[in-house]
Amino acid sequence: MPWPRRKRDVAARSVELRHQLLRNLEHAKAITRRELPGPLPARDADPDPATGVTDAEAS
């Protein structure tokens, strides 16, 4: 995206990127015939890979 970047151009590109990521995800699921795992159970927390701090510890 060329400079100067305008807010509406960045927003439009963001939407395009999101749609492309969703298409890639659907394609990957189709060729592997697999679904993504569901969300973490409520009692579990996803650690931050950089620090190892969990969501529960951070709150």
C-alpha positions in Angstrom: 0.0 0.0 0.0 1.6 3.3 -1.1 2.2 6.2 1.2 0.5 8.4 2.3 -1.9 5.9 3.8 -5.4 7.1 4.4 -7.6 5.6 7.1 -10.2 4.4 4.6 -7.5 2.7 2.5 -6.1 0.9 5.5 -9.6 -0.1 6.6 -10.4 -1.4 3.1 -7.2 -3.4 2.9 -7.9 -4.8 6.4 -11.2 -6.2 5.2 -9.6 -7.6 2.1 -6.9 -9.3 4.2 -9.5 -10.8 6.6 -11.5 -12.2 3.7 -8.4 -13.7 2.2 -7.4 -15.3 5.5 -10.9 -16.8 5.8 -10.7 -18.2 2.3 -7.3 -19.7 3.1 -8.8 -21.3 6.3 -11.7 -22.7 4.5 -9.4 -24.1 1.8 -7.1 -25.7 4.4 -10.1 -27.3 6.2 -11.4 -28.7 2.9 -8.2 -30.3 1.7 -7.4 -31.7 5.1 -11.0 -32.7 6.0 -10.3 -31.4 9.5 -11.9 -28.7 11.7 -10.1 -26.4 14.0 -10.2 -27.3 17.7 -12.8 -25.5 19.7 -12.0 -22.7 22.2 -10.2 -23.4 25.4 -12.3 -24.6 28.3 -13.2 -21.7 30.7 -10.9 -23.0 33.4 -7.8 -23.1 31.1 -5.9 -20.0 30.0 -3.7 -19.5 27.0 -0.1 -18.5 28.0 1.6 -15.6 26.3 4.5 -17.4 24.5 6.9 -14.5 25.1 6.4 -14.4 28.9 4.6 -17.6 29.9 2.1 -15.5 31.8 -1.4 -16.8 31.5 -4.5 -14.8 31.0 -5.7 -15.7 34.5 -2.4 -14.5 36.1 -2.5 -11.2 34.1 -5.9 -10.3 35.4 
